[in-house]
């Protein structure tokens, strides 16, 4: 059951990141008193119309803004990823994900979130689209669970571009 749940959450998250809108994809009909959901074909497929086919690549929009997944999906996906990364089976996801622990700037509470990363020597680079990155402004000290080992580092926030922020973490010793 846990494997099926994980696959469902992952599929839902990836679908939402691709821009599939489930509420507009289905049309509610109610013959009599029973409600049915019918799918309108090709509505969420993003098919290109005749107007868009004639435009060159430079005239089309290249910036893609992904909708945020619903809050319950984010909470569930983060809880599953956090549990895996803290377990002895962390090698399943440790090559792509880490756990970043930081302190809230107003509340003083510790928060932990799983993130995708790219490692360049002793520096980790992560792209963040949610506003919690403001907690890392001013070279905040963070803890990173990287490949099963807890490391301490200093976070540096690079300027915002198209709603995305790059966070660099310089690991210590």
N, C-alpha and C positions, 0 to 999 in steps of 0.2 A: 504493500500500500504506500509506503513512504517513497518508493521509487516512482510510482505512478503520480503521486502528488508532486514530487520534484519536477518530473517531466511536464506536467500540466502548468505549474507555476513558471517554469522556464519558457515554455511555448507562449504563454500569455504575455510574459514580460517582453520577449523578443518581438511578438506581434505588435505590441503597443509601441515599442521602439521604432518599428518600421512604419508606423503611422496608420495601422489598421484601426478603424473606429468601429467597435462592435455595436454600439447603440444605433449608429446610422446605417449599418450594414443590414440589420434585420428590420423588417416592417411588421408591426403588430396588426393582426386581423382578428376579428372576433365574430365568427359565425355563431349565432345563437348566444349561449352564455359561456362557451369555452373559448379561452384565448389561445391563439396559435402564433408561432413565430415563423415567418416565411423569409427565406433568403432571397435578396434581389441580386441576381448574378452580375458579376463584373463591377459592382459598385465600389468595393474596396480594393479592387485589383489595380487601380491607378492606371487604367488604359489611356493611351495618348490619343487625343482627338485629332481631327484633320488640321486644326489651327496650329497645334503645337508641333506637328510633324514637319511643317515647313520651316520652322525657326532653326537657325544654326545653334550650335552648342553655346556660343558666347552670349546669345540673346536669352537663353533660358536661365532660370534661377538655379544656382548651384548650392546655395546654403540650405541645409536641411535642419529643421527644428523638430526634434522628437517630442511628442507629448509625454508628460509624466505619467507613469503607471498609477493606478488608483492606490491610495494610501495602504489599504489592507494587503495588496499584492506586494508593495515595497517592504512592508513590515515582515511578511511571511518569507519573502525571498532573502532578505537580510538575515533573518533568524536562522534560516536553513544554511546559508553560506557561512555565517559566524560559527554555527555548531560544527560544521564540517572542518573549518579551518582550525578550530581549537581541539579537534579530536586527533586520534592517532592516524586517521585516514586523510589527513590534511594534504597529502601528496596528490590527491585527485585534483585539487584546485590551486595548490600553492604556486604553481608555475605562472598563473595569471592573476591570482587574487591575493591580497594581504588584508590584515585588519589594522586600521589606523585608530588609535586612541588619543583623544585630545580633550582639553578642558574648555568648557563653555566660558565665553568672555564675560557674560552677565551673571549666570547662575553659579559658576564655579563647579558644576557637575562634570563628571567624566562621561564622554560619549565614545562609543566604538562603532565603526562602520566598515564594511568590506568594500574594497576598491580594486579596480584593475590598475596595473602598474607596468612600467617599463624600467628595468634596472640598467644603469650605466655606471659601472664601478660601484662606488659607495653612495651613489645618488639615485633616488627613486623619483620617477616622474609620473604624476597622475593627473587626469583631466576630471574636473568637477563641474557639474552643471547645477547643483543645488546650493542654496545660499549659506550653508553651514561653513563654507570656506572662510567666512569672515572671522571665525574663531581662530584662524591660523595667521592672521595679519600681525606683523611685528615680530617675526621670527619666533614663533611659539615652539615650545618643546613638546614633542609628541613621542608616543610609543608605537612601535610597529611590530606586529607579529608576522614575520617574514619567513616562510618555509619552516614553520614550527619553532622558530627561535624569536624571543622577544628582544628587540633592539630599540635603542633610544636615538632620537635624531632631532634636528631643527628644521622646521617647515618654513619655506619661503613661497609666498604667493606672487605669481607673475601677473602682469596686467590682463584684465578681462578682454576677451575677443569673441564677439558673436554670442554672448551669454555663457561662454565656457571659460573657466579659469584653470590654469595649469599650476599645480602645486608641486614644488620640488622639495624633497626631504633629503637632507644630508645626514647620513648615518654616522654616529660616533663610534670609535673604537670597535 
